[in-house]
Amino acid sequence: MKGFACLALLALAAPAAAQEVASAGGAVLRALDKNTGLTEDLDVLAGGSVEFGRLNVTVSDCRYPVDDPTSNAFAHLDIADRRSGKTEFSGWMVASSPALSALDDPRYDVWLLRCKTS
């Protein structure tokens, strides 16, 4: 299934590659604790990290189409479990299709909302 998701992500990113894209100064993510129902929006600067529950979320880059900065943002994230030290997710997330490449954790969900363009 992961292979299919990678191919689908590449197919989705291919049209964006034809567009001019820009890197943003950071990303806005939404995090959900499935046990408590708590959601939190996380503002993360590019190259920075933030903690949510037992997760440490790092944003390497966030890119968006220059012609339409509010659509089709994609960000490279590394999400690690601070207790175990294990990397739970490392890769690109697409705001318009968060399930395409998603964090697989029984307690937490994290997804990209948009890039921070200002």
Helices and strands as residue ranges (DSSP letters): H 2-18, E 21-23, E 26-33, E 39-45, E 49-52, E 55-65, E 74-81, E 87-94, G 98-100, E 108-116
